[in-house]
């Protein structure tokens, strides 16, 4: 989950240690619609995947992002 946390921290301007599966737009001031789009773009580039519009709409928190990435073949070890 290091890559995921690094991307989230960079785009949202927050500390990696503060990121959990529950981190969301509701509890992260900098996670606005623009940064949400930036996250999608950065994640697609980093993981070599494409999010569908339905998947983007399903994202409510980091846990949702992680679940979609895992469904698309990403592996998260030792997190």
PyMOL commands that set and color helices and strands:
alter all, ss='L'
color gray80, all
select helices_A, chain A and resi 2-12+16-18+33-47+53-58+62-71
alter helices_A, ss='H'
color red, helices_A
deselect
rebuild
show_as cartoon
